[in-house]
Amino acid sequence: MSKKLSHVLLIGVGLFSSTWVMAAVKEYDLTIAEQTVNITGKPLKRITVNGKFVAPLLEFEEGDDAVIRVHNKLKNQDSSIHWHGLILPGIMDGVPGFNQFDGIAPNKTYEYKFKVRQNGTYWYHSHSKGQEQDGLYGPLVIYPKNKVPLTAGEKADRDYVVLLSDFHNSTSGQIMSNLKKEADYYQNRRETVFDVFKQIKRDGLKATWQDRSMWNQMRMLKTDMSDVTNYTFLMNGKTPEQNWTGNFKAGEKVRLRFINASAMSFFDVRIPNLKMTVVSADGQPVKPVPVDEFRIGTAETYDVIVEPKQANYQIEAESIDRSGFSVGTLHDENTTPVKNIVMPKPRPRSLLTMEDMGMDHDMSSMKGMDHDMSSMKSESKDQSMSGMDHDMSSMKGMDHDMSSMKSDSKEQSMPGMDHDMSSMKGMDHDMSSMKSDSKEQSMPGMDHDMSSMKGMDHDMSSMKSDSKEQSMPGMDHDMSSMKGMDHDMSSMKSDSKEQSMPGMDHDMSSMKGMDHDMSSMKSDSKEQSMPGMDHDMSSMKGMDHDMSSMKSDSKDQSMSGMNHDMSAMNTNTSETSDVVYGWANASTPVGQRALKYSDLQSLNPQQDTRAPEREIEIRLGGNMERYIWTINGKKFNQTEPFKVKYGERIRLKFINDSMMAHPMHLHGMFMQLENGQDPSNMPNKHTVIVPPGKTVTTLLTADELGEWAIHCHLLYHMSAGMMNKLIVANVDSNGTDMKDVVAQPKTNDKGVNQHAHH
């Protein structure tokens, strides 16, 4: 053998050895089973992993080759594990029905194998039915290579996971069944008569009556901050009484890795008397942000650095509905341990407002409030409502689907004018019985007592009629200046005999800024026009007024009951010591700082700062009466997937058409949150909170081939339909797939799609 060839072989062996040393194989075996656990004093059957509740911590270093064998010992259930936030091949992502992965059948084993390509704080959980709620979730931490801190500021002496979760005595199946029977099944924290008396004292009797009437008519609850209550909140699987404790020594720096692994809960997190410095969000490093507290949505993670000086500190994670705490302790190990924690005093619970329904002051810009009345028609001669311009076309969230509204001669029904707001947690302007049988064409029952609505836009601009005249040209509810939503329709009149709309009292005249000026609304004899009825509610976010079945039975064509009297709504956000207003209001003490999305900046400059080539609109809505949650108006089993080209730069525009917050999670890739920072500084996020009635946008470079789930991470919202598939594929110049996005074979022959129930 020549010296030259020997030298080449030695170099090759050396390179191979170096690669082998650098890429350590890290293996785990996880056994999924059902066992009896006792969390709340009541023995219950729940899912365990390796005999533990919750599942064990998995630890890797960046560059490792992960090999994780999952053994399903559940008797009658398929299972799965999704590696939340990890960048990996689609077949390894662990979502049944995606990338030819069919789940793990009972008594079968599936081996997950992937290269660990990142570092940070993540977690893992089942993506099969409700198993996540029932116990199949655990933390996953990836350290930088050789555990070298990314910056000097991140160097810590202690490193703890703080896993927040919610435990329920009912199984996930029972909870979902209860929500389907009654969406408000778990609303046991409703306002009482004492709350009414307090409001009367604060706002006066008239304003209180108007406010309460409006919420009642819409079948909505101001207290509806969460769908499910009666949770026991856990920290690393322990109740507050069990008091999870992390030790330290005086002078040490401690890293706390907060993971919200709950099924349905948002938390406000704080450590009284101890400042926190946020250094990572969703596992991705950010420039340090000193804070006193932060809100963490379901599926999000935040890493903080603390420097404790006292002997003991209490970690407090309070649910945003103020129904309980997850609590633990930081303890100086050289001092006497704390035996019993002191449960914190709950902060004031926040009541939802019309702004949380998307009814901002300026309704002209309301996007998403789809009052689709395009097919509204009348088959009689004179009863068209062709001019009924509720200009809601741009309203965020307000789906006034009036597409089937029509009138047939005598009945003159308006079946499209339903204002079905059921997807807004009880916000149902159900006008299904509204109809008209003769000349008078009354619209009784159209009672929109909306005295507290900020920014409500009724887009009826496309409402049309097949008849000759019965036009309602002018129906313009101009609400563009709404602060208190004044639907002043008090002077609405009819010049013909009985074509009045007596109940349509949108008397919102005293509502700050909210001018639904309908004063000129009238009807003239045969034409029965309703000029002036301009519900310009285009800025209204979040309000789903499905009016598709609205009819009118009386002769009077009066819209009796349509009382939008919003005149005296008080929207003060801190009126009393025990009540505050608005979803985002965490009651942060004066002088203290709560983390905001706009504070987050990527530690390292973003590599791709291109402007997006196109925008994908993702509207979040639903029907609360039936407990259905949707993306772009469709449940998961009805949707067409989003399709993007490999390497394409796109904007994802999340528009919340509901009054529930949705933590939206994208699998397989990180989004850059458009939070006001320069494109090079935007933070990476795999989950973004979309507050009620609001819009959040992110940028995405589609650089991972595969089928990726995009869904709300509130378990029962996802299970009820708020999920879709984003496909990233190689395509040629004609838009044809060049190759299958899934490069690996099927995992087994079971062929079960465990998300079929969506």
Secondary structure, 3 states (H helix, E strand, C coil): CCHHHHHHHHHHHHHHHHHHHHCCEEEEEEEEEEEEEECCCCEEEEEEECCECCCCCEEEECCCEEEEEEEECCCCCCECCEEECCCCCHHHCCCCCECCECCECCCCEEEEEEECCCCEEEEEECCCCCCCCCCCEEEEEEECHHHCCCCHHHCCCEEEEEEEEEECCCCHHHHHHHHHHCCCCCCCCCCCHHHHHHHHHHHCHHHHHHHHHHHHHCCCCCCCCCCCCCCEEEECCECCCCCEEEEECCCCCEEEEEEECCCCCCEEEECCCCCEEEEEECCEEEEEEEECEEEECCCCEEEEEECCCCCEEEEEEEECCCCCEEEEEEEECCCCCCCCCCCCCCCCEEECCHHHHCECCCHHHCCCECCCCCCCEECCCCCCCCCCCCCCCCECECCCCCCCCEECCCCCCCCECCCECCCCCCCCCCCCCCCCCCCCCCCCCCCCCCCCCCCCCCCCCCCCCCCCCCCCCCCECCCCCCCCCECCCCCCCCCCCCCCCCCCCCCCCCCCCCECCCCCCCCCHHHCCCCCCECCCCCEECCCCECCCECCCCCCCCCCCCCCCCCCCCCCCCCCCCEEECCCCCCCCCCCCECCHHHCCECCCCCCCCCCCEEEEEEEEEECCCCEEEECCECHHHCCCEEEECCCEEEEEEEECCCCCEEEEECCCCEEECCCCCHHHCCEECEEEECCCCEEEEEEECCCCEEEEEEECCHHHHHCCCEEEEEEECECCCCCECCCCCCCCCCCCCCCCCCCCC
